[in-house]
C-alpha cells in the first residue's frame, strides 16, 4: 500500500480595518463569505475598528461588518458594496483571497 501524508502550515491571517464615524458602537461583528459555496466563517467580534482573522480554507471571500449599539445591530456593510473602499482610500469592490498553501514539512510516503 502506498500513500502520502503531507504537513501543511498553519497559514496566514488577514487584518481588516474599517472607518466608522460613530463613537457609541459597543462592538462589531465580522463574517467572511466564501465565493461559490456561500459558506460563512465567523462571526468574529471586536470592540475596535480592526481585527486580525486567522485564514479559513483557500478561496475568495466577501467581508461583511456590522455594528452593535444599544442592543441593535446595524445593516451589514460589504466589501463588494459600491461604497466599499480600498486601503488606498479609493472606492472599489474587493475580496480577500487566500491561496492554497504548499507543504511546510516532509512528504512521507508509506
C-alpha positions, -999 to 999 in steps of 0.1 A, spaced: 0 0 0 14 34 -10 0 67 4 12 101 13 9 123 43 17 160 40 21 185 68 6 219 59 15 251 76 -10 268 99 -11 296 74 -16 333 72 -40 357 87 -56 389 74 -60 422 92 -93 440 84 -97 477 93 -127 500 87 -138 535 93 -168 544 113 -176 580 124 -200 568 151 -184 568 186 -210 549 205 -207 514 189 -203 487 215 -189 461 193 -185 450 157 -194 416 141 -175 404 111 -181 374 88 -164 361 57 -185 345 30 -167 321 6 -173 325 -32 -191 296 -48 -202 278 -17 -216 307 4 -201 291 35 -198 317 63 -168 319 86 -174 337 118 -189 357 133 -158 374 147 -164 401 173 -143 430 183 -147 463 202 -122 481 180 -123 491 143 -99 464 133 -94 427 137 -69 400 126 -86 368 114 -67 335 110 -72 323 75 -100 298 67 -98 275 37 -82 287 5 -106 308 -17 -120 342 -23 -141 358 5 -165 387 7 -161 405 40 -192 419 59 -192 440 91 -219 455 112 -220 474 145 -239 468 177 -253 498 196 -279 497 224 -286 460 216 -294 468 180 -273 457 150 -268 480 120 -272 467 85 -243 447 71 -217 466 52 -199 445 25 -166 446 8 -185 443 -25 -208 472 -20 -205 502 -43 -193 523 -13 -166 499 -2 -131 514 0 -97 500 -8 -68 506 16 -56 533 -8 -87 554 0 -102 548 -34 -137 534 -36 -138 499 -51 -152 465 -45 -127 440 -31 -125 404 -17 -99 386 5 -81 359 -14 -63 330 4 -41 308 -18 -37 272 -11 -5 268 9 21 242 0 36 218 24 60 231 50 72 198 63 83 165 48 62 144 24 60 110 39 53 81 15 44 48 30 
